[in-house]
Amino acid sequence: MEKVATLVRLGAIDLAADISIPDRAKGLVLFAHGSGSSRRSPRNRHVAETLNRGAIGTVLIDLLTEKEESVDMETAELRFDIALLGRRVAAITDWIGHQPGLKNLELGYFGASTGAAAALVAAAERPNLVKAVVSRGGRPDLAGSSLKRVLAPTLFIVGGEDTVVLGMNRSAMAQLPRETEQKLEIIPGATHLFEEPGTLDRAAALARDWFREHLARR
């Protein structure tokens, strides 16, 4: 498996990224991290490792610069700027489309918490490029009117004990286009962060299977 740490240049900013491409990769998944998180998120890295073992490449990338992260640590305002984060995910998608080792792989998004909203916003903006989306413990409701333009097959994974977020996911699903393939998976006993034994493993396996099904269709 090829592993690369790099900086992704988007206009005037650089975003740090860790890219892993297994041998004979069946697709590529871009991670959109959630509230106050980064590419170092242990939960998302755990999911990425599961995807890698399933022959799916991963791009773990910071959606904020170091300076922006410092501001966000003080104010917590940028982590909820879904428009900004969605634009970043879309711009990273365009960057991927110009990389020789990545551009030929079918692309999916994995979003956690508020990152799920950013992923759905970007999926609405890049409907011809994004082939699948997975939301884990997500806040898809924050994607707003973009939900009506999401065409990629989307899997929503929610903890059974995360009742408030479960309701938000169901409401968001009702706003997707009728023709969009969608599925809700509820992990029994799991709370918002999937910290209970075995719950994150189950979520990661569901994500792997969803991406293998939808990214390998070609």
DRENDO-1510 file (C-alpha; in Angstrom, 1 decimal, always signed):
<recs>
REC; n; res; u; v; w
REC; 1; MET; +0.0; +0.0; +0.0 .
REC; 2; GLU; +1.3; +3.5; -0.9 .
REC; 3; LYS; +1.1; +6.1; +1.8 .
REC; 4; VAL; +1.9; +9.8; +1.2 .
REC; 5; ALA; +1.8; +12.8; +3.5 .
REC; 6; THR; +1.4; +16.0; +1.4 .
REC; 7; LEU; +0.1; +19.5; +1.3 .
REC; 8; VAL; -2.8; +20.3; -1.0 .
REC; 9; ARG; -2.6; +23.7; -2.4 .
REC; 10; LEU; -6.0; +25.4; -2.9 .
REC; 11; GLY; -5.5; +28.9; -4.1 .
REC; 12; ALA; -3.6; +30.8; -1.4 .
REC; 13; ILE; -3.8; +28.1; +1.3 .
REC; 14; ASP; -2.3; +24.7; +1.9 .
REC; 15; LEU; -4.1; +21.9; +3.7 .
REC; 16; ALA; -2.2; +18.9; +5.2 .
REC; 17; ALA; -3.3; +15.5; +3.9 .
REC; 18; ASP; -2.5; +11.8; +4.5 .
REC; 19; ILE; -3.2; +9.7; +1.5 .
REC; 20; SER; -3.3; +5.9; +1.5 .
REC; 21; ILE; -3.8; +3.8; -1.7 .
REC; 22; PRO; -4.0; +0.0; -1.3 .
REC; 23; ASP; -2.8; -2.2; -4.1 .
REC; 24; ARG; -5.6; -2.6; -6.7 .
REC; 25; ALA; -7.7; +0.0; -5.0 .
REC; 26; LYS; -11.4; -0.3; -5.9 .
REC; 27; GLY; -12.1; +3.4; -5.2 .
REC; 28; LEU; -11.1; +6.5; -3.2 .
REC; 29; VAL; -12.8; +8.1; -0.1 .
REC; 30; LEU; -12.3; +11.7; +1.0 .
REC; 31; PHE; -12.9; +12.3; +4.7 .
REC; 32; ALA; -14.7; +15.4; +5.9 .
REC; 33; HIS; -14.0; +15.7; +9.6 .
REC; 34; GLY; -16.5; +16.9; +12.2 .
REC; 35; SER; -16.6; +19.6; +14.9 .
REC; 36; GLY; -13.2; +20.5; +16.2 .
REC; 37; SER; -11.5; +17.5; +14.5 .
REC; 38; SER; -8.8; +17.0; +12.0 .
REC; 39; ARG; -7.1; +14.4; +9.9 .
REC; 40; ARG; -5.6; +13.0; +13.1 .
REC; 41; SER; -9.0; +12.0; +14.4 .
REC; 42; PRO; -8.6; +8.5; +15.9 .
REC; 43; ARG; -12.1; +7.5; +15.0 .
REC; 44; ASN; -11.8; +8.5; +11.3 .
REC; 45; ARG; -8.3; +6.9; +11.1 .
REC; 46; HIS; -9.9; +3.7; +12.5 .
REC; 47; VAL; -12.5; +3.8; +9.7 .
REC; 48; ALA; -9.9; +4.7; +7.1 .
REC; 49; GLU; -7.8; +1.6; +8.1 .
REC; 50; THR; -10.9; -0.6; +7.7 .
REC; 51; LEU; -11.5; +0.9; +4.2 .
REC; 52; ASN; -7.8; +0.4; +3.3 .
REC; 53; ARG; -8.1; -3.3; +4.3 .
REC; 54; GLY; -11.1; -3.4; +2.0 .
REC; 55; ALA; -9.0; -2.2; -1.0 .
REC; 56; ILE; -10.4; +1.4; -0.8 .
REC; 57; GLY; -8.0; +4.3; -0.8 .
REC; 58; THR; -8.4; +7.2; +1.6 .
REC; 59; VAL; -7.7; +10.9; +1.8 .
REC; 60; LEU; -7.6; +12.2; +5.4 .
REC; 61; ILE; -7.2; +16.0; +5.1 .
REC; 62; ASP; -7.5; +19.0; +7.4 .
REC; 63; LEU; -10.3; +21.3; +6.2 .
REC; 64; LEU; -8.9; +24.2; +8.0 .
REC; 65; THR; -5.4; +25.7; +8.0 .
REC; 66; GLU; -3.3; +25.8; +11.1 .
REC; 67; LYS; -4.2; +29.5; +11.6 .
REC; 68; GLU; -7.9; +28.8; +11.1 .
REC; 69; GLU; -7.7; +25.9; +13.5 .
REC; 70; SER; -6.2; +28.2; +16.2 .
REC; 71; VAL; -9.1; +30.6; +15.7 .
REC; 72; ASP; -11.6; +27.8; +15.8 .
REC; 73; MET; -10.2; +26.5; +19.0 .
REC; 74; GLU; -11.0; +29.8; +20.6 .
REC; 75; THR; -14.3; +30.6; +19.0 .
REC; 76; ALA; -15.7; +27.3; +17.6 .
REC; 77; GLU; -17.2; +29.3; +14.8 .
REC; 78; LEU; -15.4; +27.8; +11.7 .
REC; 79; ARG; -16.4; +24.2; +12.5 .
REC; 80; PHE; -20.1; +25.2; +11.9 .
REC; 81; ASP; -19.3; +27.3; +8.8 .
REC; 82; ILE; -20.8; +24.5; +6.5 .
REC; 83; ALA; -20.6; +26.7; +3.4 .
REC; 84; LEU; -16.9; +27.2; +3.9 .
REC; 85; LEU; -16.2; +23.5; +4.7 .
REC; 86; GLY; -18.4; +22.4; +1.7 .
REC; 87; ARG; -16.4; +24.6; -0.6 .
REC; 88; ARG; -13.1; +23.2; +0.7 .
REC; 89; VAL; -14.4; +19.6; +0.2 .
REC; 90; ALA; -15.4; +20.5; -3.4 .
REC; 91; ALA; -12.1; +22.2; -4.1 .
REC; 92; ILE; -10.2; +19.1; -2.7 .
REC; 93; THR; -12.3; +17.0; -5.0 .
REC; 94; ASP; -11.2; +19.1; -8.0 .
REC; 95; TRP; -7.6; +18.7; -6.8 .
REC; 96; ILE; -8.0; +14.9; -6.7 .
REC; 97; GLY; -9.2; +15.1; -10.3 .
REC; 98; HIS; -5.9; +16.4; -11.4 .
REC; 99; GLN; -3.7; +13.9; -9.6 .
REC; 100; PRO; -2.3; +11.0; -11.8 .
REC; 101; GLY; -2.5; +8.4; -9.1 .
REC; 102; LEU; -6.0; +9.4; -7.9 .
REC; 103; LYS; -8.1; +10.8; -10.7 .
REC; 104; ASN; -9.0; +7.4; -12.2 .
REC; 105; LEU; -10.5; +6.1; -9.0 .
REC; 106; GLU; -14.2; +6.5; -8.3 .
REC; 107; LEU; -14.7; +8.9; -5.5 .
REC; 108; GLY; -16.8; +8.8; -2.3 .
REC; 109; TYR; -17.1; +11.0; +0.7 .
REC; 110; PHE; -17.1; +10.0; +4.4 .
REC; 111; GLY; -18.4; +12.7; +6.7 .
REC; 112; ALA; -18.7; +12.6; +10.5 .
REC; 113; SER; -20.7; +15.0; +12.7 .
REC; 114; THR; -20.7; +18.5; +11.0 .
REC; 115; GLY; -18.4; +17.1; +8.4 .
REC; 116; ALA; -21.3; +15.1; +7.0 .
REC; 117; ALA; -23.1; +18.3; +6.1 .
REC; 118; ALA; -20.0; +19.6; +4.4 .
REC; 119; ALA; -19.7; +16.3; +2.4 .
REC; 120; LEU; -23.4; +16.6; +1.3 .
REC; 121; VAL; -23.0; +20.2; +0.3 .
REC; 122; ALA; -19.9; +19.2; -1.8 .
REC; 123; ALA; -21.8; +16.2; -3.3 .
REC; 124; ALA; -24.5; +18.5; -4.4 .
REC; 125; GLU; -21.9; +20.7; -6.1 .
REC; 126; ARG; -20.0; +17.9; -7.8 .
REC; 127; PRO; -22.8; +15.4; -8.8 .
REC; 128; ASN; -20.8; +13.9; -11.7 .
REC; 129; LEU; -17.8; +13.2; -9.6 .
REC; 130; VAL; -19.1; +11.8; -6.3 .
REC; 131; LYS; -20.4; +8.3; -6.5 .
REC; 132; ALA; -21.3; +7.6; -2.8 .
REC; 133; VAL; -21.5; +9.3; +0.6 .
REC; 134; VAL; -21.5; +7.9; +4.1 .
REC; 135; SER; -22.5; +10.0; +7.1 .
REC; 136; ARG; -21.5; +8.7; +10.6 .
REC; 137; GLY; -23.2; +10.3; +13.5 .
REC; 138; GLY; -23.7; +13.2; +11.1 .
REC; 139; ARG; -25.5; +16.5; +11.1 .
REC; 140; PRO; -26.9; +16.3; +7.5 .
REC; 141; ASP; -29.6; +18.7; +8.5 .
REC; 142; LEU; -26.9; +21.5; +8.4 .
REC; 143; ALA; -26.6; +20.9; +4.7 .
REC; 144; GLY; -29.8; +22.9; +4.2 .
REC; 145; SER; -31.2; +23.3; +0.7 .
REC; 146; SER; -28.2; +21.4; -0.7 .
REC; 147; LEU; -29.9; +18.1; +0.3 .
REC; 148; LYS; -32.4; +18.5; -2.5 .
REC; 149; ARG; -29.6; +18.3; -5.0 .
REC; 150; VAL; -27.7; +15.3; -3.6 .
REC; 151; LEU; -27.7; +12.5; -6.2 .
REC; 152; ALA; -25.0; +10.2; -4.8 .
REC; 153; PRO; -26.2; +7.0; -3.0 .
REC; 154; THR; -26.0; +8.0; +0.7 .
REC; 155; LEU; -25.7; +5.8; +3.8 .
REC; 156; PHE; -26.6; +7.3; +7.2 .
REC; 157; ILE; -25.1; +5.6; +10.2 .
REC; 158; VAL; -26.4; +6.7; +13.6 .
REC; 159; GLY; -26.1; +5.3; +17.1 .
REC; 160; GLY; -29.2; +3.9; +18.6 .
REC; 161; GLU; -28.8; +5.9; +21.7 .
REC; 162; ASP; -28.1; +9.1; +19.8 .
REC; 163; THR; -31.8; +9.9; +19.6 .
REC; 164; VAL; -31.7; +13.6; +18.8 .
REC; 165; VAL; -29.3; +13.1; +15.9 .
REC; 166; LEU; -31.3; +10.2; +14.7 .
REC; 167; GLY; -34.3; +12.4; +14.3 .
REC; 168; MET; -32.2; +15.0; +12.4 .
REC; 169; ASN; -31.0; +12.3; +10.1 .
REC; 170; ARG; -34.5; +11.1; +9.3 .
REC; 171; SER; -35.6; +14.6; +8.6 .
REC; 172; ALA; -32.6; +15.2; +6.3 .
REC; 173; MET; -33.3; +11.9; +4.4 .
REC; 174; ALA; -36.8; +13.1; +3.6 .
REC; 175; GLN; -35.3; +16.0; +1.8 .
REC; 176; LEU; -33.2; +14.0; -0.6 .
REC; 177; PRO; -34.4; +13.7; -4.2 .
REC; 178; ARG; -36.8; +10.8; -4.6 .
REC; 179; GLU; -34.5; +9.1; -7.0 .
REC; 180; THR; -31.5; +9.2; -4.7 .
REC; 181; GLU; -30.6; +5.8; -3.2 .
REC; 182; GLN; -30.4; +6.1; +0.6 .
REC; 183; LYS; -30.2; +3.9; +3.6 .
REC; 184; LEU; -30.3; +4.4; +7.4 .
REC; 185; GLU; -28.3; +2.0; +9.6 .
REC; 186; ILE; -28.8; +2.3; +13.4 .
REC; 187; ILE; -26.1; +0.8; +15.5 .
REC; 188; PRO; -27.7; -0.6; +18.7 .
REC; 189; GLY; -26.2; +0.7; +22.0 .
REC; 190; ALA; -24.1; +3.4; +20.3 .
REC; 191; THR; -24.0; +7.0; +21.4 .
REC; 192; HIS; -22.9; +10.0; +19.3 .
REC; 193; LEU; -19.1; +9.2; +19.3 .
REC; 194; PHE; -19.5; +5.4; +18.9 .
REC; 195; GLU; -17.2; +4.9; +21.9 .
REC; 196; GLU; -19.0; +1.7; +23.1 .
REC; 197; PRO; -17.1; -1.6; +22.4 .
REC; 198; GLY; -17.6; -2.8; +18.9 .
REC; 199; THR; -19.8; +0.0; +17.7 .
REC; 200; LEU; -17.2; +1.9; +15.7 .
REC; 201; ASP; -16.1; -1.4; +14.1 .
REC; 202; ARG; -19.6; -2.0; +13.0 .
REC; 203; ALA; -20.0; +1.5; +11.6 .
REC; 204; ALA; -16.6; +1.1; +9.7 .
REC; 205; ALA; -17.7; -2.2; +8.2 .
REC; 206; LEU; -21.0; -0.7; +7.0 .
REC; 207; ALA; -19.1; +2.1; +5.4 .
REC; 208; ARG; -16.6; -0.2; +3.7 .
REC; 209; ASP; -19.4; -2.3; +2.3 .
REC; 210; TRP; -21.3; +0.7; +1.0 .
REC; 211; PHE; -18.2; +2.1; -0.7 .
REC; 212; ARG; -17.2; -1.3; -2.2 .
REC; 213; GLU; -20.7; -1.6; -3.6 .
REC; 214; HIS; -21.0; +1.8; -5.1 .
REC; 215; LEU; -17.4; +2.7; -6.1 .
REC; 216; ALA; -16.6; -0.5; -7.8 .
REC; 217; ARG; -19.6; -0.6; -10.1 .
REC; 218; ARG; -17.6; +0.6; -13.1 .
</recs>
